[in-house]
């Protein structure tokens, strides 16, 4: 499967940061009016995203959305070069939407950093992130995580232009 997002000469002008994947998914800067749609995607990804923070990212131009047939099917929120959240609608998972979002964000920033669980490590590895294990922060949830095994595998990935 080719997950490469490419500029679409028919729809992307010189000042337009729009990219389109091979299956017609368009990645573009999100609009503050899309807050509800973006939150639905992030919620479906089981991410704990604060609506106020996402609203701020949308207003600042730091939230990218993937759109298909007029619907938001993916979202990525940035804080500088840090990926705060990236998620894809369940019906679009495994079809290159998350890859297109990360590649578009990388094209804007030239460097990306993400913290994530081991379950999505293969996704970040496939994109070329340099990955290292993270130690627990020793917070009050650390003992509960140790008892359940949940949260033991946290990672930080960095993607650089080399």
C-alpha positions in Angstrom: 0.0 0.0 0.0 1.4 3.4 -0.9 0.7 5.8 1.9 2.5 8.8 0.3 0.6 12.1 0.4 1.4 14.2 -2.6 0.5 17.7 -3.6 -2.5 17.7 -6.0 -1.7 20.1 -8.8 -5.4 20.5 -9.6 -6.4 21.7 -6.1 -3.3 22.9 -4.4 -2.0 26.4 -5.2 1.4 27.8 -4.3 0.1 29.1 -1.0 -2.1 26.1 -0.2 -0.8 23.4 2.2 -3.2 20.9 0.9 -2.1 17.3 0.1 -4.1 14.4 -1.3 -3.5 10.7 -0.8 -4.1 8.2 -3.6 -7.5 7.2 -2.2 -8.8 10.8 -2.4 -8.2 11.9 1.2 -7.3 15.5 1.3 -5.1 16.9 4.2 -5.4 20.5 5.0 -5.3 23.0 7.8 -8.4 22.6 10.0 -10.9 25.4 10.5 -12.2 26.4 14.0 -15.8 25.6 12.8 -14.7 22.0 12.6 -14.1 21.6 16.3 -16.9 19.1 16.8 -15.8 16.9 13.9 -12.2 17.0 15.0 -13.2 16.1 18.6 -15.3 13.2 17.3 -12.2 11.8 15.5 -10.0 12.2 18.5 -12.6 10.7 20.8 -12.9 7.7 18.5 -9.2 7.3 18.8 -9.6 7.1 22.6 -7.4 10.2 23.0 -7.8 12.5 26.0 -7.9 15.8 24.1 -9.2 18.9 25.7 -11.7 20.7 23.5 -10.3 24.1 24.5 -6.8 23.2 23.6 -8.0 21.7 20.2 -10.0 24.9 19.6 -6.8 27.0 20.2 -4.8 24.7 17.9 -7.5 25.1 15.2 -7.5 28.9 15.6 -3.7 29.1 15.4 -3.5 26.9 12.3 -1.8 24.1 14.2 -4.4 21.4 13.6 -4.5 19.5 10.3 -7.5 17.5 9.2 -7.9 14.7 6.7 -11.1 15.0 4.7 -12.8 12.5 2.4 -16.1 13.2 0.7 -16.6 16.4 2.7 -16.1 14.6 6.1 -13.3 14.9 8.6 -11.8 11.4 8.8 -8.5 12.2 10.6 -6.9 15.0 12.7 -3.5 15.9 14.0 -2.9 18.7 16.6 0.5 20.3 17.0 2.2 22.3 19.7 5.3 23.6 17.9 6.9 20.5 16.6 5.2 18.2 19.2 2.3 16.0 18.1 -0.3 16.5 20.8 -2.7 14.1 19.1 -3.2 12.2 15.9 -6.2 10.0 15.1 -8.1 8.5 12.3 -11.8 7.5 12.0 -12.2 3.8 12.7 -13.5 3.3 9.1 -10.2 4.8 7.7 -7.6 3.1 9.9 -4.9 1.3 8.1 -5.5 3.2 4.9 -2.7 5.8 5.1 -4.7 8.7 6.6 -2.5 8.9 9.7 0.6 8.7 7.6 -0.6 11.5 5.3 -1.4 13.7 8.4 2.1 13.1 9.9 3.8 13.7 6.6 1.9 16.9 6.0 2.9 18.1 9.6 6.5 17.1 9.0 6.4 19.1 5.7 5.4 22.2 7.8 7.8 21.8 10.7 10.8 19.8 9.4 11.0 18.0 12.8 8.3 16.2 14.8 8.3 14.8 18.3 5.6 12.4 19.7 5.1 10.4 22.9 3.0 7.2 22.5 2.2 3.8 23.7 3.8 0.6 22.4 0.7 -0.4 20.5 1.3 2.4 17.9 5.1 2.0 17.8 5.0 0.2 14.4 3.1 3.2 13.0 5.8 5.7 14.1 8.6 3.3 13.1 7.1 3.0 9.6 7.4 6.8 9.2 11.1 6.8 10.2 10.9 8.2 13.7 13.9 7.5 15.9 12.3 5.9 19.0 13.5 5.4 22.5 11.8 4.0 25.6 10.6 6.5 28.2 10.8 6.0 31.9 7.7 6.4 33.9 7.3 9.9 35.4 6.9 8.5 38.9 3.5 10.1 39.3 0.7 8.7 41.4 -0.4 6.4 38.5 3.0 4.8 38.3 2.2 2.2 41.1 -1.2 1.3 39.5 0.5 0.9 36.1 3.2 -1.4 37.6 0.4 -3.5 39.1 -1.6 -3.9 35.9 1.2 -3.8 33.3 -0.7 -1.0 31.6 1.5 2.0 30.7 4.8 0.1 31.0 5.7 0.7 27.3 5.8 4.4 26.7 8.0 5.8 24.0 9.2 9.0 22.5 9.8 9.4 18.8 11.6 12.1 16.9 11.4 12.6 13.1 14.1 14.8 11.6 14.9 16.0 8.2 18.2 14.3 7.4 
